[in-house]
Amino acid sequence: MRPIEVVPLAIAFSALALVVWSVRQKIVRMRHVREAPLPPGIYDKLRRRRPDIDPKEFPFLERALRDFFAAYLRSGRKPVSMPSQAADELWHEFILYTRHYQAFCDKAFGRFLHHTPAVVLSKSYDRNVGLRRVWWHTCKMEGIDPRKANRLPLLFALDTRLALPDGFHYALDCGGIRDRNDATGGGSQCAADMSDSSFDGTTDGLGDSDGGSGDGGGDSGCGGGCGGD
């Protein structure tokens, strides 16, 4: 092999090594999101705050929060918004264990994921993008078509499952929701609005960075419901 041919071959091997490293890092980070133990005592604090939540529901609550973290990672660490009051409160309790949460974020995301309260679709464009991004990835993780959902992903169904009076209650029957809200001033949410641009003139956040590496790239993960670096 002539020396001149060595350079392009070395570049090709370097590019391949970078791809392999990126894929491996994504797998390691996602495993951490799914399997890293939460701090001991976190549910004791939550029970004092929410004594009406049956402890049998804690595994679903934890899975929903991990789904939120996974959606953030899958999106390439783009801005995300929290759709569940219950998962948001567990997230908040987690953050109070500051060292544990910092270590979790470092291993899972390579940066700190800041907290902001749960939200619903509104006229705030940035917030809607974050919600739609989470909707897209949580649907994909559960094998649901996010544009024509026939059921809700757990994170969006959680507050209803737990019968949280002050939660965010999503449903697929949007006509019934709107009629009920008009009559009672209720706060139920229409899941179909996630994929309907008529709500705010856009569907930004749907379909972007699906399966993103979460390794570099993306932005700071701030705004739209997750705070900044």
Beta strands, then each sheet from edge to edge (+ up, - down):
strand 1: 170-171
strand 2: 189-190
sheet 1: 1+ 2+
end
